[in-house]
Amino acid sequence: MSRLKKRYESQIKSALNEKYQYANPMMIPKMDKVVISMGIAEASKDKNAVQDCLNEMTMISGQKPILIKSTKSISNFKLREGQPIGIKVTLRGKRLYDFMDRFFNVVCPRIKDFRGFNPKGDGKGNYSLGIDDQQIFPEVDLDEVKRTQGMNITFVTTAKTDDECIELLRWLGLPFKNLPVVVPA
C-alpha cells in the first residue's frame, strides 16, 4: 500500500467524517481516478514528435497512454479524420496514489513561481488543473525533450460538492492558494 493511501485510511477519512458528519461511512469522499491528457495537434505533423510525447507521458504516468484521433474533418482547423490530436492516460488504484504522492511532493515545488493552485472545482466534485511544461517532472530526461508540451490533470473524486473535493485534495497534499496545507501528524 502506498504512503498516501495509508494516510488516507488512517487520518484523512476520520478528519473528513469529523468535519462533514456523514451519516454513512460509504459517503466519505475518496479518489476515483486521475486522468492526464495532452493535446498534440501541433506535434501530429511529425510522427517522431508524437512518439516522443507518448514516451514522455509513459514515463510520467507509469503506464502506456492511448492515442486520441479525430472523429471528423474540420477544414478551418486543418484537421483530417483519423489524425492524432491528443493522448490520455487514466490512473486508478496503486498508480493513482503513487502519481499523486510524486505530483504533490516532488513536482509542485519544481513549478516556476508557484503560489498554489486555484481552489475552484468543476461544480460536481472534481478538480482539474493545467501545467504548461512537462519538464517539471523528474522522470523526463531534459536532454531528450525537443519541445515543451503542456498537459491537463483531472482529479476525479466521489465527493458530491466542490467544497468536499477541495478539502479531500487539501488533506492529501495538493497546495491551494490561500488555504493552508495539512501536515500529517
N, CA, C and O of each residue as an XYZ file, in Angstrom:
740
protein
N       0.850     -1.174      0.000
C       0.000      0.000      0.000
C       0.897      1.239      0.000
O       1.891      1.296      0.724
N       0.542      2.208     -0.803
C       1.371      3.404     -0.895
C       1.222      4.279      0.352
O       0.284      4.133      1.136
N       2.158      5.170      0.500
C       2.213      6.048      1.666
C       0.975      6.939      1.761
O       0.429      7.133      2.847
N       0.535      7.475      0.634
C      -0.633      8.357      0.620
C      -1.921      7.595      0.901
O      -2.816      8.122      1.563
N      -2.029      6.371      0.412
C      -3.216      5.546      0.662
C      -3.313      5.195      2.156
O      -4.401      5.215      2.732
N      -2.180      4.876      2.771
C      -2.170      4.595      4.217
C      -2.622      5.810      5.003
O      -3.406      5.695      5.945
N      -2.127      6.971      4.616
C      -2.510      8.207      5.295
C      -4.000      8.494      5.120
O      -4.660      8.962      6.048
N      -4.526      8.213      3.927
C      -5.956      8.413      3.699
C      -6.776      7.510      4.621
O      -7.726      7.964      5.258
N      -6.405      6.236      4.687
C      -7.158      5.278      5.503
C      -7.070      5.603      6.988
O      -8.058      5.465      7.709
N      -5.893      6.035      7.457
C      -5.709      6.219      8.901
C      -6.138      7.595      9.409
O      -6.704      7.689     10.498
N      -5.886      8.666      8.649
C      -6.120     10.016      9.161
C      -7.201     10.782      8.412
O      -8.080     11.381      9.032
N      -7.143     10.767      7.098
C      -7.978     11.668      6.303
C      -9.450     11.291      6.368
O     -10.307     12.168      6.472
N      -9.753     10.003      6.308
C     -11.156      9.580      6.377
C     -11.812     10.054      7.660
O     -12.931     10.566      7.633
N     -11.127      9.889      8.782
C     -11.711     10.309     10.060
C     -11.823     11.831     10.142
O     -12.784     12.344     10.716
N     -10.857     12.560      9.579
C     -10.920     14.026      9.607
C     -12.077     14.548      8.756
O     -12.773     15.481      9.158
N     -12.281     13.953      7.591
C     -13.400     14.365      6.745
C     -14.739     14.024      7.389
O     -15.686     14.808      7.316
N     -14.817     12.856      8.019
C     -16.058     12.455      8.691
C     -16.348     13.384      9.869
O     -17.504     13.704     10.142
N     -15.308     13.808     10.555
C     -15.479     14.717     11.688
C     -15.970     16.093     11.227
O     -16.797     16.719     11.889
N     -15.446     16.560     10.075
C     -15.826     17.885      9.589
C     -17.234     17.911      8.989
O     -17.993     18.848      9.240
N     -17.593     16.888      8.195
C     -18.860     16.907      7.466
C     -19.959     16.051      8.088
O     -21.101     16.106      7.631
N     -19.655     15.274      9.100
C     -20.644     14.458      9.824
C     -21.496     13.590      8.876
O     -22.713     13.753      8.792
N     -20.837     12.680      8.176
C     -21.546     11.799      7.249
C     -22.368     10.781      8.016
O     -21.934     10.276      9.051
N     -23.562     10.478      7.506
C     -24.442      9.510      8.149
C     -23.942      8.086      7.917
O     -24.191      7.196      8.730
N     -23.249      7.877      6.823
C     -22.786      6.551      6.443
C     -21.307      6.648      6.083
O     -20.924      7.585      5.382
N     -20.460      5.723      6.532
C     -19.026      5.793      6.193
C     -18.747      5.668      4.693
O     -17.677      6.062      4.230
N     -19.700      5.122      3.934
C     -19.503      4.998      2.485
C     -19.664      6.359      1.778
O     -19.322      6.488      0.603
N     -20.173      7.351      2.478
C     -20.353      8.681      1.899
C     -19.085      9.521      1.963
O     -19.019     10.583      1.345
N     -18.080      9.063      2.701
C     -16.820      9.810      2.814
C     -16.151      9.845      1.436
O     -15.966      8.797      0.819
N     -15.789     11.032      0.947
C     -15.193     11.127     -0.387
C     -13.849     10.414     -0.470
O     -13.080     10.377      0.490
N     -13.592      9.854     -1.637
C     -12.311      9.197     -1.904
C     -11.931      9.459     -3.352
O     -12.749      9.918     -4.149
N     -10.696      9.167     -3.678
C     -10.217      9.345     -5.047
C     -10.737      8.213     -5.912
O     -10.659      7.043     -5.536
N     -11.270      8.571     -7.078
C     -11.761      7.573     -8.020
C     -10.708      7.303     -9.092
O     -10.335      6.154     -9.331
N     -10.229      8.371     -9.736
C      -9.214      8.228    -10.776
C      -8.545      9.567    -11.036
O      -9.031     10.616    -10.612
N      -7.436      9.514    -11.732
C      -6.739     10.707    -12.218
C      -6.568     10.528    -13.720
O      -6.056      9.509    -14.183
N      -7.006     11.537    -14.475
C      -6.889     11.494    -15.931
C      -5.874     12.558    -16.347
O      -6.039     13.739    -16.044
N      -4.830     12.129    -17.039
C      -3.801     13.035    -17.538
C      -3.940     13.064    -19.057
O      -3.882     12.024    -19.713
N      -4.124     14.251    -19.606
C      -4.288     14.355    -21.062
C      -3.353     15.421    -21.619
O      -2.969     16.366    -20.930
N      -3.005     15.238    -22.874
C      -2.062     16.135    -23.529
C      -2.518     16.318    -24.973
O      -2.692     15.336    -25.695
N      -2.711     17.551    -25.395
C      -3.056     17.822    -26.785
C      -1.814     17.833    -27.648
O      -0.831     18.500    -27.322
N      -1.851     17.098    -28.748
C      -0.658     17.001    -29.604
C      -0.977     17.399    -31.040
O      -0.370     16.875    -31.974
N      -1.917     18.313    -31.229
C      -2.289     18.716    -32.576
C      -1.109     19.319    -33.330
O      -0.939     19.058    -34.521
N      -0.300     20.116    -32.658
C       0.874     20.711    -33.306
C       1.929     19.648    -33.612
O       2.605     19.710    -34.639
N       2.060     18.686    -32.722
C       3.081     17.651    -32.906
C       2.633     16.567    -33.878
O       3.451     15.752    -34.305
N       1.346     16.541    -34.238
C       0.844     15.447    -35.074
C       1.374     15.505    -36.498
O       1.261     14.526    -37.236
N       1.948     16.630    -36.895
C       2.506     16.733    -38.240
C       3.805     15.947    -38.364
O       4.245     15.640    -39.472
N       4.410     15.626    -37.244
C       5.677     14.893    -37.231
C       5.485     13.599    -36.428
O       5.148     13.645    -35.245
N       5.698     12.465    -37.065
C       5.498     11.168    -36.395
C       6.440     10.992    -35.211
O       6.053     10.416    -34.195
N       7.671     11.481    -35.330
C       8.624     11.340    -34.228
C       8.202     12.163    -33.016
O       8.421     11.748    -31.878
N       7.598     13.329    -33.252
C       7.142     14.171    -32.141
C       5.999     13.490    -31.386
O       5.928     13.571    -30.160
N       5.110     12.822    -32.114
C       4.014     12.083    -31.464
C       4.578     10.961    -30.608
O       4.128     10.739    -29.484
N       5.560     10.259    -31.141
C       6.181      9.166    -30.388
C       6.913      9.690    -29.163
O       6.897      9.046    -28.114
N       7.552     10.846    -29.277
C       8.225     11.458    -28.125
C       7.211     11.816    -27.036
O       7.463     11.590    -25.852
N       6.062     12.376    -27.438
C       5.010     12.711    -26.464
C       4.489     11.456    -25.775
O       4.259     11.462    -24.566
N       4.302     10.382    -26.533
C       3.842      9.118    -25.947
C       4.860      8.583    -24.945
O       4.488      8.117    -23.868
N       6.140      8.650    -25.295
C       7.183      8.161    -24.390
C       7.259      8.997    -23.117
O       7.426      8.447    -22.028
N       7.137     10.327    -23.241
C       7.182     11.190    -22.064
C       5.993     10.936    -21.152
O       6.143     10.883    -19.931
N       4.805     10.777    -21.745
C       3.612     10.504    -20.936
C       3.724      9.142    -20.249
O       3.253      8.981    -19.122
N       4.330      8.178    -20.900
C       4.546      6.865    -20.297
C       5.475      6.980    -19.096
O       5.226      6.362    -18.061
N       6.534      7.757    -19.220
C       7.461      7.941    -18.101
C       6.794      8.681    -16.943
O       7.007      8.334    -15.781
N       5.994      9.692    -17.252
C       5.350     10.492    -16.216
C       4.312      9.679    -15.450
O       4.267      9.724    -14.221
N       3.480      8.940    -16.174
C       2.343      8.268    -15.537
C       2.647      6.852    -15.058
O       2.025      6.378    -14.108
N       3.582      6.181    -15.695
C       3.883      4.815    -15.303
C       3.053      3.787    -16.050
O       3.164      2.592    -15.773
N       2.226      4.222    -16.989
C       1.503      3.282    -17.837
C       1.344      3.886    -19.222
O       1.442      5.100    -19.400
N       1.097      3.020    -20.204
C       1.055      3.461    -21.588
C      -0.219      4.256    -21.869
O      -1.313      3.796    -21.541
N      -0.096      5.445    -22.473
C      -1.283      6.239    -22.801
C      -1.949      5.751    -24.084
O      -1.358      5.005    -24.865
N      -3.193      6.190    -24.282
C      -3.881      5.873    -25.527
C      -3.844      7.099    -26.427
O      -3.833      8.234    -25.950
N      -3.827      6.862    -27.716
C      -3.777      7.924    -28.710
C      -5.204      8.276    -29.112
O      -5.969      7.396    -29.507
N      -5.569      9.544    -29.017
C      -6.898     10.012    -29.381
C      -6.825     10.559    -30.800
O      -5.981     11.400    -31.111
N      -7.728     10.067    -31.667
C      -7.756     10.517    -33.056
C      -9.037     11.280    -33.317
O     -10.056     11.048    -32.666
N      -8.980     12.189    -34.269
C     -10.158     12.996    -34.585
C     -11.233     12.120    -35.229
O     -10.931     11.191    -35.978
N     -12.494     12.436    -34.920
C     -13.607     11.643    -35.450
C     -14.147     12.195    -36.755
O     -14.775     11.466    -37.522
N     -13.908     13.487    -37.020
C     -14.354     14.056    -38.286
C     -13.390     15.143    -38.735
O     -12.598     15.651    -37.942
N     -13.464     15.488    -39.993
C     -12.600     16.510    -40.570
C     -13.190     17.898    -40.331
O     -14.399     18.103    -40.440
N     -12.303     18.855    -39.998
C     -12.699     20.252    -39.846
C     -11.683     21.077    -40.629
O     -10.525     21.202    -40.229
N     -12.137     21.640    -41.758
C     -11.207     22.308    -42.664
C     -10.622     23.591    -42.065
O      -9.475     23.932    -42.353
N     -11.386     24.301    -41.245
C     -10.871     25.545    -40.658
C      -9.689     25.296    -39.738
O      -8.836     26.171    -39.585
N      -9.620     24.123    -39.122
C      -8.520     23.781    -38.227
C      -7.469     22.909    -38.899
O      -6.545     22.432    -38.240
N      -7.602     22.698    -40.206
C      -6.701     21.831    -40.968
C      -6.607     20.453    -40.318
O      -5.522     19.896    -40.151
N      -7.761     19.927    -39.960
C      -7.857     18.656    -39.255
C      -8.520     17.622    -40.148
O      -9.575     17.886    -40.725
N      -7.922     16.464    -40.268
C      -8.461     15.383    -41.073
C      -8.956     14.265    -40.172
O      -8.458     14.079    -39.061
N      -9.926     13.534    -40.653
C     -10.472     12.415    -39.886
C      -9.385     11.356    -39.676
O      -8.684     10.979    -40.615
N      -9.257     10.887    -38.442
C      -8.261      9.868    -38.110
C      -6.896     10.416    -37.759
O      -5.981      9.647    -37.466
N      -6.739     11.721    -37.781
C      -5.458     12.341    -37.435
C      -5.299     12.373    -35.915
O      -6.259     12.705    -35.220
N      -4.118     12.038    -35.368
C      -3.937     12.088    -33.914
C      -4.013     13.523    -33.392
O      -3.358     14.419    -33.922
N      -4.829     13.733    -32.334
C      -4.968     15.084    -31.779
C      -4.651     15.132    -30.287
O      -4.557     16.222    -29.722
N      -4.484     13.994    -29.640
C      -4.183     14.019    -28.215
C      -3.842     12.640    -27.690
O      -4.038     11.631    -28.366
N      -3.327     12.617    -26.470
C      -3.085     11.364    -25.765
C      -3.606     11.521    -24.346
O      -3.621     12.621    -23.795
N      -4.029     10.414    -23.766
C      -4.501     10.466    -22.382
C      -4.225      9.149    -21.692
O      -4.066      8.106    -22.326
N      -4.171      9.229    -20.377
C      -3.966      8.046    -19.550
C      -4.835      8.211    -18.308
O      -4.932      9.300    -17.744
N      -5.463      7.117    -17.891
C      -6.304      7.112    -16.699
C      -5.635      6.248    -15.644
O      -5.355      5.072    -15.879
N      -5.377      6.837    -14.476
C      -4.707      6.134    -13.391
C      -5.723      5.773    -12.314
O      -6.536      6.607    -11.917
N      -5.675      4.548    -11.851
C      -6.535      4.089    -10.767
C      -5.701      3.242     -9.821
O      -4.609      2.792    -10.168
N      -6.228      3.032     -8.621
C      -5.594      2.121     -7.667
C      -4.243      2.608     -7.182
O      -4.077      3.776     -6.830
N      -3.271      1.689     -7.169
C      -1.942      1.997     -6.632
C      -1.234      3.065     -7.447
O      -0.593      3.948     -6.877
N      -1.337      3.003     -8.771
C      -0.686      4.005     -9.623
C      -1.248      5.397     -9.373
O      -0.521      6.387     -9.459
N      -2.540      5.476     -9.064
C      -3.184      6.750     -8.750
C      -2.510      7.402     -7.550
O      -2.109      8.564     -7.618
N      -2.385      6.665     -6.459
C      -1.798      7.226     -5.246
C      -0.304      7.478     -5.393
O       0.216      8.439     -4.827
N       0.395      6.627     -6.146
C       1.821      6.860     -6.379
C       2.034      8.143     -7.185
O       2.918      8.939     -6.868
N       1.218      8.341     -8.230
C       1.342      9.564     -9.036
C       1.016     10.800     -8.199
O       1.728     11.801     -8.270
N      -0.057     10.736     -7.405
C      -0.449     11.884     -6.594
C       0.638     12.231     -5.580
O       0.928     13.408     -5.363
N       1.233     11.231     -4.964
C       2.297     11.465     -3.993
C       3.480     12.168     -4.656
O       4.013     13.132     -4.107
N       3.894     11.693     -5.835
C       5.001     12.321     -6.564
C       4.624     13.732     -7.018
O       5.436     14.654     -6.932
N       3.398     13.894     -7.500
C       2.977     15.193     -8.008
C       2.920     16.242     -6.896
O       3.404     17.361     -7.070
N       2.331     15.881     -5.758
C       2.176     16.835     -4.660
C       3.507     17.187     -4.005
O       3.739     18.350     -3.672
N       4.379     16.209     -3.815
C       5.585     16.410     -3.017
C       6.848     16.705     -3.814
O       7.785     17.296     -3.278
N       6.894     16.310     -5.078
C       8.110     16.498     -5.867
C       7.899     17.495     -7.006
O       8.728     18.381     -7.216
N       6.797     17.354     -7.738
C       6.596     18.152     -8.944
C       6.132     19.571     -8.627
O       6.667     20.532     -9.182
N       5.144     19.715     -7.741
C       4.612     21.060     -7.441
C       5.686     22.025     -6.954
O       5.671     23.182     -7.374
N       6.624     21.617     -6.088
C       7.681     22.565     -5.702
C       8.621     22.950     -6.850
O       9.336     23.947     -6.750
N       8.625     22.177     -7.929
C       9.506     22.478     -9.054
C       8.876     23.443    -10.060
O       9.548     23.876    -10.997
N       7.599     23.786     -9.884
C       6.931     24.706    -10.804
C       7.468     26.116    -10.558
O       7.559     26.570     -9.418
N       7.816     26.790    -11.634
C       8.408     28.128    -11.537
C       7.360     29.132    -11.044
O       6.231     29.137    -11.535
N       7.725     29.977    -10.080
C       6.855     31.000     -9.480
C       5.537     30.410     -8.996
O       4.470     30.967     -9.253
N       5.615     29.298     -8.304
C       4.402     28.596     -7.871
C       3.883     29.173     -6.561
O       4.624     29.281     -5.584
N       2.614     29.540     -6.547
C       1.981     30.084     -5.359
C       0.797     29.232     -4.904
O       0.146     29.564     -3.913
N       0.521     28.171     -5.593
C      -0.604     27.310     -5.263
C      -1.616     27.302     -6.401
O      -1.616     28.187     -7.256
N      -2.471     26.296     -6.396
C      -3.495     26.168     -7.427
C      -4.768     26.875     -6.992
O      -5.011     27.054     -5.799
N      -5.566     27.271     -7.950
C      -6.826     27.954     -7.693
C      -7.828     26.973     -7.080
O      -8.092     25.931     -7.680
N      -8.395     27.271     -5.903
C      -9.316     26.319     -5.262
C     -10.739     26.424     -5.803
O     -11.669     26.726     -5.056
N     -10.905     26.176     -7.095
C     -12.231     26.211     -7.706
C     -12.413     24.934     -8.518
O     -11.683     24.693     -9.479
N     -13.380     24.127     -8.131
C     -13.630     22.869     -8.812
C     -14.552     23.044    -10.000
O     -14.785     24.163    -10.457
N     -15.079     21.934    -10.500
C     -15.952     21.976    -11.673
C     -17.433     22.010    -11.316
O     -18.278     22.016    -12.211
N     -17.762     22.032    -10.031
C     -19.165     22.068     -9.617
C     -19.749     20.698     -9.344
O     -20.874     20.590     -8.855
N     -18.992     19.636     -9.658
C     -19.502     18.283     -9.486
C     -18.598     17.417     -8.623
O     -18.731     16.193     -8.621
N     -17.687     18.034     -7.898
C     -16.823     17.276     -7.006
C     -15.544     16.785     -7.636
O     -14.936     15.846     -7.120
N     -15.107     17.385     -8.740
C     -13.851     17.030     -9.387
C     -12.987     18.281     -9.473
O     -13.480     19.398     -9.317
N     -11.693     18.086     -9.723
C     -10.786     19.222     -9.813
C      -9.837     19.018    -10.986
O      -9.236     17.953    -11.128
N      -9.705     20.044    -11.829
C      -8.816     19.994    -12.990
C      -7.804     21.119    -12.907
O      -8.103     22.211    -12.425
N      -6.610     20.840    -13.382
C      -5.568     21.858    -13.439
C      -4.735     21.642    -14.687
O      -4.679     20.543    -15.238
N      -4.097     22.702    -15.115
C      -3.262     22.643    -16.303
C      -1.820     22.965    -15.974
O      -1.535     23.792    -15.107
N      -0.923     22.309    -16.669
C       0.507     22.528    -16.489
C       1.074     22.935    -17.850
O       0.752     22.325    -18.869
N       1.915     23.962    -17.861
C       2.445     24.495    -19.114
C       3.619     23.700    -19.677
O       3.848     23.711    -20.886
N       4.360     23.013    -18.820
C       5.609     22.400    -19.258
C       5.774     21.032    -18.616
O       5.633     20.898    -17.401
N       6.072     20.013    -19.420
C       6.246     18.663    -18.885
C       7.626     18.466    -18.273
O       7.888     17.419    -17.681
N       8.502     19.436    -18.400
C       9.870     19.286    -17.915
C       9.985     19.391    -16.401
O      11.067     19.165    -15.859
N       8.906     19.728    -15.700
C       8.962     19.808    -14.242
C       8.937     18.425    -13.605
O       9.262     18.283    -12.427
N       8.557     17.409    -14.366
C       8.548     16.046    -13.835
C       9.963     15.489    -13.852
O      10.643     15.569    -14.875
N      10.422     14.923    -12.729
C      11.811     14.437    -12.685
C      12.045     13.202    -13.559
O      13.194     12.875    -13.856
N      10.985     12.514    -13.973
C      11.136     11.320    -14.804
C      11.550     11.664    -16.225
O      12.136     10.831    -16.917
N      11.250     12.886    -16.672
C      11.531     13.301    -18.043
C      12.997     13.697    -18.156
O      13.489     14.528    -17.392
N      13.691     13.089    -19.123
C      15.090     13.417    -19.376
C      15.143     14.721    -20.168
O      14.642     14.788    -21.290
N      15.743     15.748    -19.592
C      15.739     17.071    -20.210
C      16.528     17.115    -21.515
O      16.259     17.963    -22.367
N      17.495     16.220    -21.685
C      18.268     16.187    -22.923
C      17.447     15.629    -24.083
O      17.722     15.938    -25.242
N      16.438     14.809    -23.777
C      15.617     14.186    -24.803
C      14.461     15.071    -25.264
O      13.888     14.832    -26.327
N      14.112     16.095    -24.473
C      12.950     16.938    -24.786
C      13.290     17.874    -25.937
O      14.262     18.625    -25.875
N      12.471     17.819    -26.994
C      12.700     18.666    -28.155
C      11.796     19.892    -28.150
O      12.158     20.931    -28.702
N      10.609     19.777    -27.525
C       9.692     20.911    -27.455
C       8.884     20.810    -26.166
O       8.604     19.714    -25.678
N       8.516     21.963    -25.624
C       7.718     21.958    -24.400
C       6.277     21.612    -24.741
O       5.759     21.999    -25.789
N       5.654     20.890    -23.854
C       4.294     20.411    -24.083
C       3.523     20.525    -22.776
O       3.990     20.055    -21.738
N       2.361     21.136    -22.816
C       1.529     21.253    -21.634
C       0.641     20.033    -21.464
O       0.572     19.175    -22.344
N      -0.039     19.962    -20.326
C      -0.944     18.847    -20.076
C      -2.013     19.262    -19.086
O      -1.847     20.223    -18.335
N      -3.104     18.531    -19.095
C      -4.193     18.740    -18.153
C      -4.267     17.537    -17.228
O      -4.122     16.395    -17.665
N      -4.495     17.802    -15.945
C      -4.639     16.730    -14.960
C      -5.977     16.922    -14.272
O      -6.259     17.995    -13.738
N      -6.803     15.883    -14.285
C      -8.115     15.936    -13.653
C      -8.160     14.920    -12.526
O      -7.903     13.734    -12.733
N      -8.491     15.396    -11.328
C      -8.648     14.537    -10.163
C     -10.146     14.261     -9.999
O     -10.912     15.165     -9.668
N     -10.556     13.031    -10.228
C     -11.968     12.653    -10.130
C     -12.178     12.000     -8.767
O     -11.520     11.016     -8.430
N     -13.110     12.564     -7.984
C     -13.393     12.058     -6.646
C     -14.851     11.617     -6.567
O     -15.636     11.854     -7.485
N     -15.198     10.979     -5.465
C     -16.588     10.594     -5.221
C     -17.319     11.665     -4.421
O     -18.446     11.432     -3.983
N     -16.713     12.830     -4.218
C     -17.336     13.919     -3.465
C     -18.524     14.473     -4.237
O     -18.520     14.494     -5.468
N     -19.541     14.920     -3.506
C     -20.740     15.474     -4.122
C     -20.610     16.968     -4.392
O     -21.244     17.483     -5.312
N     -19.800     17.670     -3.607
C     -19.642     19.113     -3.778
C     -18.171     19.466     -3.971
O     -17.277     18.675     -3.668
N     -17.944     20.677     -4.486
C     -16.570     21.149     -4.668
C     -15.864     21.350     -3.339
O     -14.659     21.119     -3.234
N     -16.599     21.777     -2.330
C     -16.004     22.006     -1.013
C     -15.419     20.708     -0.453
O     -14.309     20.708      0.081
N     -16.155     19.611     -0.572
C     -15.655     18.315     -0.098
C     -14.453     17.868     -0.923
O     -13.493     17.328     -0.374
N     -14.498     18.088     -2.232
C     -13.396     17.699     -3.114
C     -12.121     18.468     -2.775
O     -11.046     17.880     -2.666
N     -12.246     19.794     -2.609
C     -11.081     20.621     -2.294
C     -10.517     20.236     -0.931
O      -9.301     20.204     -0.741
N     -11.402     19.944      0.011
C     -10.943     19.538      1.345
C     -10.184     18.204      1.279
O      -9.140     18.048      1.913
N     -10.710     17.254      0.516
C     -10.031     15.958      0.345
C      -8.656     16.154     -0.281
O      -7.667     15.612      0.213
N      -8.585     16.917     -1.356
C      -7.304     17.136     -2.024
C      -6.336     17.922     -1.144
O      -5.127     17.693     -1.187
N      -6.863     18.837     -0.354
C      -6.004     19.592      0.569
C      -5.410     18.662      1.623
O      -4.233     18.782      1.964
N      -6.214     17.741      2.138
C      -5.716     16.770      3.113
C      -4.714     15.811      2.469
O      -3.765     15.371      3.118
N      -4.924     15.491      1.200
C      -3.977     14.603      0.516
C      -2.654     15.305      0.223
O      -1.631     14.641      0.060
N      -2.658     16.645      0.154
C      -1.400     17.368     -0.003
C      -1.323     18.303     -1.186
O      -0.258     18.871     -1.427
N      -2.401     18.496     -1.943
C      -2.363     19.419     -3.078
C      -2.340     20.856     -2.558
O      -3.242     21.246     -1.816
N      -1.334     21.654     -2.928
C      -1.244     23.030     -2.412
C      -2.193     23.974     -3.154
O      -2.121     24.105     -4.376
N      -3.081     24.629     -2.403
C      -4.013     25.595     -2.970
C      -3.629     26.999     -2.526
O      -2.972     27.177     -1.501
N      -4.046     28.000     -3.307
C      -3.842     29.404     -2.936
C      -4.723     29.711     -1.727
O      -5.876     29.281     -1.669
N      -4.191     30.442     -0.780
C      -4.920     30.957      0.378
C      -5.535     29.878      1.260
O      -6.397     30.188      2.083
N      -5.126     28.631      1.118
C      -5.570     27.549      2.000
C      -4.344     26.879      2.600
O      -3.409     26.551      1.869
N      -4.323     26.669      3.905
C      -3.138     26.028      4.492
C      -3.047     24.559      4.109
O      -4.061     23.871      3.996
N      -1.836     24.092      3.914
C      -1.592     22.681      3.629
C      -1.657     21.919      4.940
O      -1.104     22.359      5.947
N      -2.328     20.781      4.929
C      -2.456     19.962      6.138
C      -1.218     19.090      6.247
O      -0.935     18.298      5.348
N      -0.484     19.227      7.330
C       0.732     18.459      7.550
C       0.367     17.209      8.354
O      -0.298     17.314      9.384
N       0.799     16.016      7.892
C       0.476     14.800      8.630
C       1.116     14.781     10.010
O       2.221     15.286     10.208
N       0.405     14.191     10.953
C       0.909     14.121     12.332
C       1.951     13.054     12.492
O       2.477     12.864     13.589
